[in-house]
Amino acid sequence: MTAFKNGPGASADQKTRFFLVIMRLNLKFLLISLCVTVALITFALWANCGVGRGLVPKWPIQHNGEGGGKSIVDMQIHRKFLILTFICLSLPSSAANPFDQTEEIDCIINQEYAVGCRKEGEEVYLPFSFLQKYFDVYGSLNVVDGSRRFDWTHSYGKVNYPKGAYDPRGIFMYFENYNVEMRDRVKCISALEGVPISTQWESQGYCYATQIAQFGLSHYSKNLTEPEPRRKVVEDADRELAPWIVPKNSTMNRTIDQTAAARGSGGMNMVLSFSTGKSFDTAVVLPMDHVLDLVLSVDVLLKPNSTLCVTLQNRETQRLYHVYYILADLLIGVQDENIYYGIGLNSTGVWKRLTRDLFVDLQKGLPQYVNTDKRRKMRRTELKVVEVSLLGNGSIDNLTLSTSEHIAHFYDAAEWLIRHQDPSSGGWPIPVRRKLGSGFAELARGWYSAMAQGHAISLLARAYYHSRGDQRYLRAALDGLKLFRIPSYQGGVLATFLGKYAWYEEYPTTPHSFVLNGFIYSLLGLYDLNSTAPANQSNEAAMLFEQGMMSLKKMLLLYDTGSGTSYDLRHFTLGIAPNLARWDYHATHVNQLLLLATIDPDPLIVQTAERWKNYMVGKRAQHN
């Protein structure tokens, strides 16, 4: 290697090379100095607009619904550092100073706390996470036609406009959109009663008349709006004979049932009788490969220790699930992939008609044994029926798979109402305690609800119409009116506002609560019965309906807050803050008024419904 010389004896070439090296080192020094200067400026700017430790508290930010997220201070530090770093790296040196255009600042909210904001020019931007909680609004980032956009809504409620005048024999409100059995607060559909078991106020489950009536009304409405179901008769022991596999020492015969007339089949009827051992390898089995049609209908007679089992398979995972219908007083039991439904000990040795949505029966068992971090709801299209098996001794008939059986579910609900109506009060008691809120006395077990009475009457009026005049349904509906005449303090559902206006209480509390949506549902029940019952039996329902409508018109505006509605009138009866209706309840108020407007064209109802609808898109009452 040749050494550089810079003395008198150095050549001109060496001096030139030495000069270039010095210049290169100076350039590096200048670049390093420039970077250090930029870094210092960056830090100074950050420090000048930093948050510091002021006296105003910071708005807490939570991430993904969890409480342990970074503070707003941490978020501001990271945002400022990243923004400044990005600007320094990406903008050319000739660009204008970005800090003249974009600046991170504090927004002081009502002199109570600070929120990190962004200033761009003369415009200030607040985080939507703050706006969402502060103003109770909703928003999400979505991709539409390949472009990202932010969708902002003031409410999550949905308005359902009536398609015509309300028909008491037709669709009930918009209940064709209801899927009651899939609600989280429904434990299962009882195989003994054929109706939903509620866990709304007690986890072990109970029969709740309001929910049962909604179940029946939704299926009645679906029957009017959905196509005719597709049905496949699998075995009727007469025309349709299935290829059952009968193990050795088990038997299966098609015989004449002497009790066919008693169970509604009429005349002599062929049934499929079976007899097997006690172990599952002796069961009579029907292999299948049936998709989509997952509603099972079957007449079944089981003797002690006998079982009907349907095996389902997930078509994606190939996992098998076994749904058993057994002689037991059991709502639902789960053991691994085995789900058990009891049809009742009293069903031993008698014919029983089962109508079961296998998808629902499986779904209600899944959460009890699927790992919680992998839990998800299946899709109906994922499942297929792969086997039906019979164990023990008994008979079956009319084994059918279909896409739906809405009318069967409707009549299951109607028959439950017939069986469980209190003969003295005409009501359907609620078998759990209920406390509506602080300041109200607790409702003891066995309380009555005007909403339950109204829903039940709406269903029974339709059952009377659909059955072409079955008097059992009419009598039960008429008996359901009794509680509307009894004051709530005497066990009925009648309250009086200011000693003048009659109100039918969803919750007959002390003091009165005057819940709006339950009251309107009770009015619809009265209207349905008045419109369906014979003229000489509808007078009382008509009087109660007119009395309630007069009260509604006088009291309706008490529920108007100027930006939404109140769920009840506890602010009046308890002298506390209003109980603001959630947006889904507010939407129910709007939907109910829109429906009532097709019955009673009073401008007050129409105008109030439109104003309340506008609240859902951010419109508010004017300031003075």
C-alpha positions in Angstrom: 0.0 0.0 0.0 1.4 3.4 -0.9 1.4 6.0 1.9 0.2 9.6 1.2 2.7 12.3 1.5 1.8 15.9 2.2 5.2 17.5 2.7 7.5 19.4 0.4 8.6 16.2 -1.3 5.1 15.1 -2.2 4.2 15.0 -5.9 1.3 16.9 -7.4 -0.7 13.7 -7.9 -0.3 12.8 -4.3 -1.5 16.3 -3.2 -4.5 16.0 -5.4 -5.5 12.6 -4.0 -5.0 13.9 -0.4 -7.3 16.9 -1.1 -10.1 14.6 -2.4 -10.0 12.4 0.7 -10.2 15.5 3.0 -13.2 16.8 1.0 -14.9 13.3 1.3 -14.4 13.3 5.0 -15.8 16.9 5.3 -18.9 15.8 3.3 -19.5 12.9 5.6 -19.1 15.2 8.6 -21.6 17.7 7.1 -24.2 14.9 6.4 -23.8 13.6 9.9 -24.3 17.1 11.3 -27.3 17.6 9.1 -28.9 14.4 10.4 -28.2 15.3 14.0 -29.7 18.7 13.4 -32.9 17.2 11.9 -33.1 14.8 14.8 -32.8 17.7 17.3 -35.4 19.7 15.5 -37.7 16.7 15.4 -37.3 16.2 19.1 -37.8 19.9 19.8 -41.0 20.0 17.8 -42.3 16.9 19.5 -41.5 18.4 22.9 -43.3 21.6 22.1 -46.6 19.9 21.1 -46.2 17.1 23.6 -48.7 16.3 26.2 -46.9 17.0 29.4 -48.4 16.5 32.9 -51.2 19.0 32.9 -54.1 19.3 35.4 -56.7 18.1 32.8 -57.2 14.3 32.8 -56.7 12.3 29.6 -59.5 10.4 27.8 -58.9 6.7 28.3 -58.7 4.5 25.2 -59.6 0.9 25.3 -58.6 -1.5 22.6 -60.8 -4.4 21.4 -63.1 -3.9 24.4 -60.4 -4.5 27.0 -59.3 -2.3 29.8 -55.5 -2.6 29.7 -54.8 -0.6 26.6 -52.2 2.2 26.2 -53.0 5.6 27.7 -53.7 8.5 25.4 -50.3 9.9 26.3 -48.5 6.8 25.1 -50.6 6.8 21.9 -49.9 10.5 21.2 -46.1 9.9 21.7 -46.1 7.0 19.3 -48.3 8.8 16.7 -46.2 11.9 16.8 -42.9 10.0 16.5 -44.2 7.9 13.6 -45.8 10.9 11.8 -42.7 13.1 12.1 -40.4 10.2 11.1 -42.5 9.4 8.0 -42.6 13.1 6.9 -38.8 13.4 7.3 -38.1 10.3 5.3 -40.7 10.7 2.5 -40.9 14.4 1.6 -38.3 16.0 -0.7 -36.2 18.8 0.7 -37.9 21.3 -1.5 -41.4 20.5 0.1 -43.0 23.0 2.4 -42.6 22.5 6.2 -45.3 19.8 7.0 -45.7 21.1 10.5 -47.3 24.2 9.1 -50.1 21.9 7.8 -50.5 18.9 10.2 -50.2 19.2 14.0 -51.0 16.9 16.9 -52.9 18.9 19.5 -55.0 18.4 22.7 -58.7 18.9 22.5 -60.1 19.9 25.9 -63.6 18.4 26.4 -65.8 20.6 28.5 -62.8 21.5 30.7 -62.9 17.9 32.1 -60.4 15.9 30.2 -58.1 16.0 27.1 -58.3 14.0 23.9 -55.5 13.7 21.4 -56.6 15.4 18.1 -55.1 16.4 14.8 -55.1 19.8 13.3 -54.8 20.1 9.5 -55.0 23.7 8.3 -58.0 25.2 10.0 -59.7 21.9 10.5 -59.5 19.8 13.7 -60.1 16.0 13.7 -61.1 14.0 16.8 -60.7 10.2 17.1 -63.8 8.3 16.3 -63.3 6.1 19.3 -64.0 9.2 21.4 -66.9 10.3 19.3 -68.5 6.9 19.4 -68.7 6.7 23.1 -69.4 10.4 23.7 -72.3 10.7 21.3 -73.4 7.0 21.2 -72.9 6.6 17.5 -71.6 3.8 15.4 -69.1 3.4 12.5 -66.9 0.9 10.7 -64.3 0.9 7.9 -65.5 -1.1 4.9 -64.4 -1.8 1.4 -67.0 -1.1 -1.3 -66.2 -1.6 -5.0 -62.5 -1.9 -4.1 -62.4 1.5 -2.3 -62.2 1.9 1.5 -64.8 4.1 3.2 -66.0 4.8 6.7 -69.7 4.2 7.3 -71.2 6.3 10.1 -74.6 5.6 11.6 -76.4 7.2 14.5 -78.3 4.0 15.5 -78.3 0.3 15.0 -82.1 0.0 15.0 -84.0 -0.9 11.8 -87.3 0.6 10.7 -89.8 -1.8 9.1 -92.4 0.0 7.1 -95.8 -1.8 6.9 -96.5 -3.3 3.5 -100.1 -2.4 3.9 -102.9 -2.2 6.4 -102.4 -4.4 9.4 -104.2 -7.7 9.1 -105.0 -9.5 12.4 -105.2 -12.8 10.5 -101.9 -12.2 8.7 -98.3 -11.5 9.5 -97.7 -10.2 13.0 -95.8 -6.9 12.7 -92.4 -7.9 11.2 -92.0 -11.2 13.1 -91.3 -13.1 9.9 -87.7 -11.8 10.5 -87.6 -13.2 14.1 -85.7 -16.4 14.8 -86.6 -16.8 18.4 -85.1 -20.3 18.9 -81.6 -19.1 18.0 -81.5 -16.3 20.6 -78.7 -16.7 23.2 -81.3 -16.4 26.0 -83.1 -19.5 24.7 -81.7 -22.6 26.4 -83.3 -25.0 23.9 -86.6 -26.0 22.4 -88.3 -28.5 24.8 -88.9 -31.9 23.3 -91.7 -32.4 25.8 -93.6 -29.1 25.0 -92.2 -28.1 21.7 -91.6 -24.5 22.8 -88.5 -22.4 23.8 -87.1 -22.5 27.2 -85.9 -19.1 28.4 -82.8 -18.3 30.4 -83.5 -14.5 30.4 -83.8 -14.1 34.2 -82.9 -17.6 35.5 -80.1 -19.7 34.1 -81.7 -23.1 34.7 -84.4 -22.3 32.2 -88.2 -21.8 32.4 -91.2 -21.4 30.2 -91.8 -17.7 29.5 -95.2 -17.0 27.9 -94.0 -13.8 26.0 -91.2 -15.7 24.4 -93.3 -18.7 23.6 -95.9 -16.5 21.9 -93.2 -14.7 19.9 -92.0 -18.1 18.8 -95.4 -19.1 17.6 -96.1 -15.8 15.9 -92.8 -15.8 14.1 -93.5 -19.2 12.6 -97.0 -18.2 11.7 -95.6 -15.2 9.9 -92.9 -17.2 8.2 -95.5 -19.6 6.9 -97.1 -16.7 5.1 -93.9 -15.2 3.6 -91.7 -18.3 2.8 -92.2 -20.8 0.0 -94.0 -24.1 0.6 -91.5 -26.3 2.4 -89.8 -29.2 0.6 -90.7 -32.5 2.3 -89.3 -36.0 2.0 -91.3 -38.9 3.5 -88.7 -41.4 4.6 -90.9 -44.1 6.1 -94.6 -44.4 6.6 -94.8 -48.2 6.8 -97.2 -48.2 3.8 -96.2 -46.4 0.6 -92.7 -45.3 1.6 -90.5 -48.2 2.9 -87.0 -47.3 4.0 -84.0 -49.8 3.8 -83.5 -50.3 7.5 -80.6 -52.5 8.7 -81.8 -55.0 11.4 -79.0 -56.7 13.4 -79.2 -60.3 14.5 -81.5 -60.8 17.4 -83.4 -57.5 16.7 -86.7 -57.3 14.9 -88.6 -54.8 12.8 -92.1 -55.3 11.4 -94.7 -53.2 9.7 -98.0 -53.8 11.5 -101.5 -52.3 11.8 -101.8 -49.8 14.6 -105.2 -50.2 16.4 -104.9 -46.7 18.0 -104.4 -44.8 14.7 -107.8 -43.0 15.0 -107.0 -41.8 18.5 -103.8 -40.1 17.3 -105.5 -38.4 14.3 -104.4 -40.8 11.5 -108.0 -42.0 10.9 -109.0 -45.6 10.4 -106.5 -48.5 10.4 -102.9 -47.4 9.9 -99.6 -49.2 9.2 -96.7 -48.4 11.6 -93.1 -49.6 11.9 -92.5 -51.6 15.1 -89.1 -52.5 16.4 -87.5 -54.5 19.2 -83.8 -54.5 20.0 -81.4 -55.4 22.7 -80.0 -52.9 25.2 -76.6 -52.3 23.6 -76.2 -49.8 20.8 -74.8 -52.5 18.4 -78.3 -54.1 18.4 -80.0 -50.9 17.3 -82.1 -50.8 14.1 -80.3 -48.4 11.7 -81.3 -46.4 8.6 -78.2 -45.1 6.8 -78.9 -41.7 5.0 -77.1 -39.0 3.1 -79.6 -36.2 3.4 -78.7 -32.4 3.2 -80.6 -29.2 3.8 -83.9 -30.7 4.9 -83.1 -30.7 8.6 -86.6 -30.5 10.2 -87.6 -34.0 11.5 -91.3 -34.9 11.9 -92.2 -38.3 13.3 -95.0 -40.0 15.2 -93.2 -42.1 17.9 -94.3 -44.5 20.6 -91.5 -45.5 22.9 -91.5 -48.1 25.7 -89.2 -47.9 28.8 -85.4 -47.6 28.0 -86.1 -46.9 24.3 -84.5 -44.2 22.2 -84.8 -42.4 18.8 -81.4 -41.1 17.7 -80.5 -39.0 14.7 -76.8 -38.8 13.6 -75.6 -35.6 11.9 -72.3 -34.9 10.3 -70.5 -31.7 9.6 -69.7 -31.9 5.9 -66.6 -29.8 6.3 -64.9 -31.4 9.4 -66.6 -34.8 9.0 -67.3 -34.7 12.7 -70.3 -36.7 13.9 -73.0 -35.6 16.4 -75.7 -37.8 17.9 -79.0 -36.2 18.9 -81.1 -38.5 21.2 -84.8 -38.3 22.1 -85.4 -40.2 25.2 -88.1 -41.0 27.8 -87.0 -38.6 30.5 -88.0 -35.3 32.1 -84.9 -33.6 30.8 -84.6 -30.3 28.9 -81.2 -30.9 27.4 -78.1 -32.9 28.4 -74.7 -33.1 26.7 -71.9 -35.6 26.8 -69.2 -35.1 24.3 -70.8 -35.4 20.8 -74.0 -36.8 22.3 -77.0 -34.4 22.9 -80.0 -35.6 24.8 -83.6 -34.2 24.8 -86.3 -35.7 27.0 -89.8 -36.2 25.7 -91.1 -36.8 29.2 -91.7 -39.9 31.3 -95.4 -39.5 30.8 -94.9 -40.2 27.1 -94.0 -43.8 27.9 -96.1 -46.1 25.8 -98.2 -43.4 24.1 -98.0 -41.9 20.7 -96.3 -38.5 20.5 -95.8 -36.2 17.5 -92.3 -34.8 17.4 -91.4 -31.8 15.2 -87.7 -31.0 15.7 -85.4 -28.6 13.9 -82.2 -30.8 14.0 -80.0 -27.8 13.3 -81.4 -25.9 16.3 -81.2 -29.0 18.5 -77.6 -29.5 17.6 -76.6 -25.8 17.9 -78.1 -25.5 21.4 -75.9 -28.4 22.5 -72.7 -27.2 20.9 -71.7 -24.4 23.3 -71.6 -26.8 26.2 -68.8 -28.9 24.9 -67.0 -26.9 22.2 -63.8 -25.1 23.4 -64.7 -21.5 24.2 -61.9 -20.0 22.1 -63.0 -21.9 19.0 -66.7 -21.6 19.6 -68.8 -20.5 16.6 -72.2 -21.0 15.2 -72.5 -23.6 12.5 -74.3 -22.9 9.2 -77.3 -25.0 8.3 -75.6 -25.9 5.0 -72.7 -27.5 6.8 -74.8 -30.4 8.1 -76.3 -33.5 6.7 -78.3 -36.4 8.2 -76.3 -39.6 8.0 -78.3 -42.0 10.1 -81.5 -42.6 12.1 -81.4 -45.4 14.7 -84.0 -47.0 17.0 -83.1 -48.7 20.3 -85.4 -50.6 22.7 -89.0 -51.3 21.9 -91.6 -49.1 20.2 -93.1 -47.9 17.0 -92.7 -45.0 14.6 -94.8 -43.6 11.7 -94.6 -40.8 9.2 -90.9 -40.2 9.5 -90.3 -37.1 7.4 -87.5 -34.6 6.7 -88.4 -31.1 5.5 -87.0 -27.6 5.1 -89.5 -26.2 7.6 -92.6 -27.0 9.5 -93.8 -23.5 10.6 -97.4 -24.4 11.2 -96.5 -27.3 13.4 -94.3 -25.0 15.6 -97.1 -22.4 15.6 -99.6 -25.0 17.0 -97.1 -26.3 19.5 -97.0 -22.7 21.0 -100.9 -22.4 20.8 -101.3 -25.8 22.6 -98.9 -24.7 25.3 -101.0 -21.6 25.9 -104.1 -23.8 26.2 -102.5 -26.2 28.7 -100.8 -23.6 30.9 -103.4 -20.9 31.2 -104.5 -20.2 34.7 -108.3 -21.0 34.7 -109.2 -18.5 37.4 -107.2 -15.4 36.2 -107.1 -16.3 32.5 -103.4 -15.4 32.6 -100.0 -17.0 31.9 -98.0 -16.5 35.1 -94.3 -15.7 34.8 -92.5 -18.3 37.1 -89.5 -16.2 38.0 -88.8 -13.1 40.1 -88.2 -9.8 38.4 -86.8 -6.5 39.6 -87.2 -3.8 36.9 -84.7 -1.4 38.6 -83.7 0.5 41.7 -86.7 2.0 43.3 -89.2 -0.6 42.1 -90.5 -3.4 44.4 -89.6 -6.9 43.2 -92.2 -8.8 41.3 -92.7 -12.2 43.0 -92.9 -15.5 41.0 -96.3 -15.8 39.3 -96.6 -12.2 38.2 -98.6 -11.4 35.0 -97.5 -9.2 32.1 -99.8 -7.3 29.7 -97.3 -7.9 27.0 -97.5 -11.7 27.5 -101.3 -11.5 27.6 -101.3 -9.4 24.4 -98.9 -11.7 22.5 -100.8 -14.8 23.7 -104.1 -13.3 22.6 -102.6 -12.4 19.2 -101.4 -16.0 18.7 -104.7 -17.6 19.9 -106.8 -15.3 17.7 -104.8 -16.5 14.7 -105.0 -20.1 15.8 -108.8 -19.7 16.0 -108.8 -18.3 12.5 -106.4 -20.8 11.0 -108.1 -23.8 12.6 -111.4 -22.7 11.1 -113.1 -22.0 14.3 -111.6 -24.2 17.0 -113.5 -22.9 20.1 -110.7 -23.9 22.5 -108.5 -21.1 21.1 -111.3 -18.5 21.2 -112.2 -19.3 24.8 -108.6 -19.1 25.9 -108.2 -15.7 24.1 -111.4 -14.3 25.7 -110.3 -15.5 29.1 -107.0 -13.7 28.6 -108.9 -10.4 28.9 -109.7 -10.8 32.6 -106.4 -9.4 33.8 -106.9 -6.2 31.8 -109.8 -5.3 34.2 -107.8 -6.1 37.5 -105.6 -3.4 39.0 -101.9 -4.3 39.1 -101.9 -4.0 42.9 -104.5 -6.7 43.0 -102.5 -9.0 40.8 -103.7 -7.8 37.4 -102.1 -5.6 34.7 -104.1 -2.5 34.9 -102.5 0.8 36.0 -103.9 4.3 35.9 -101.8 7.4 35.1 -102.7 10.5 37.1 -105.8 8.7 38.2 -107.3 9.2 34.7 -105.7 7.2 31.9 -105.8 3.4 31.8 -102.5 1.6 31.1 -101.7 -2.1 30.6 -98.5 -2.8 32.4 -95.8 -5.1 30.9 -94.3 -5.1 34.4 -97.0 -4.4 37.1 -94.5 -2.7 39.4 -94.9 -0.6 42.5 -94.8 2.2 41.7 -96.0 2.0 38.2 -93.4 1.9 35.4 -95.6 2.5 32.2 -93.3 0.6 29.8 -94.2 1.8 26.3 -93.4 -1.1 23.9 -95.1 -3.8 26.1 -98.3 -1.6 26.3 -98.5 -1.3 22.5 -98.1 -5.0 22.1 -101.0 -5.6 24.5 -103.1 -3.2 22.3 -102.3 -5.2 19.2 -103.5 -8.4 21.0 -106.8 -6.6 21.9 -107.2 -5.4 18.3 -106.5 -8.9 16.9 -109.2 -10.5 19.1 -111.7 -7.8 18.4 -111.2 -8.3 14.7 -111.2 -12.1 14.8 -113.8 -13.1 17.4 -117.5 -13.3 16.5 -119.3 -9.9 16.8 -121.2 -10.9 19.9 -118.0 -11.9 21.7 -115.7 -9.1 20.8 -117.2 -6.1 22.6 -114.9 -6.3 25.6 -111.7 -6.5 23.5 -113.0 -3.5 21.5 -113.6 -1.4 24.6 -110.2 -2.2 26.1 -108.5 -1.4 22.9 -110.2 2.0 22.5 -109.5 2.8 26.2 -105.8 2.0 25.7 -105.6 4.0 22.4 -107.0 7.1 24.2 -104.3 6.8 26.9 -101.6 6.3 24.3 -102.5 9.5 22.5 -102.6 11.5 25.7 -99.3 10.1 27.1 -97.2 9.3 24.0 -95.2 12.6 23.9 -94.1 12.0 27.5 -91.7 9.4 26.0 -90.1 11.9 23.6 -86.6 13.1 24.7 -85.9 15.3 21.7 -83.2 12.9 20.4 -84.7 9.5 21.2 -87.3 7.9 23.4 -87.7 6.8 27.0 -88.3 3.1 27.6 -90.7 3.8 30.5 -91.8 6.7 32.7 -89.7 6.0 35.8 -88.4 9.6 35.6 -92.0 10.6 36.4 -93.0 7.9 38.9 -89.7 7.7 40.7 -88.4 11.2 40.1 -85.1 10.0 38.7 -83.2 10.3 35.4 -85.1 9.0 32.3 -84.5 5.4 31.3 -83.5 6.0 27.7 -84.5 3.3 25.3 -81.7 1.5 23.5 -81.8 1.9 19.8 -83.4 -1.5 19.2 -86.2 -0.6 21.6 -86.5 2.9 20.0 -86.8 1.2 16.6 -89.5 -1.0 18.1 -91.4 2.1 19.2 -91.2 3.5 15.7 -92.3 0.2 14.1 -95.2 -0.1 16.5 -96.4 3.4 15.7 -96.1 3.0 12.0 -98.2 -0.2 12.3 -100.8 1.5 14.6 -101.0 4.3 12.0 -102.6 1.8 9.5 -105.3 1.1 12.2 -105.8 4.6 13.5 -104.9 7.5 11.1 -104.7 10.1 13.9 -102.0 12.6 12.7 -100.4 12.5 16.2 -99.3 8.8 15.6 -98.0 9.4 12.1 -96.1 12.6 12.9 -94.6 11.1 16.1 -93.4 8.0 14.3 -91.7 10.1 11.6 -90.1 12.4 14.1 -88.8 9.4 16.1 -87.6 7.8 12.9 -85.6 10.9 12.2 -83.9 10.7 15.6 -82.3 7.5 14.3 -80.4 9.4 11.6 -79.1 12.1 13.9 -81.9 14.7 13.7 -82.9 16.3 17.0 -85.5 18.7 18.3 -84.6 22.4 17.8 -83.1 24.5 20.5 -85.0 27.6 21.7 
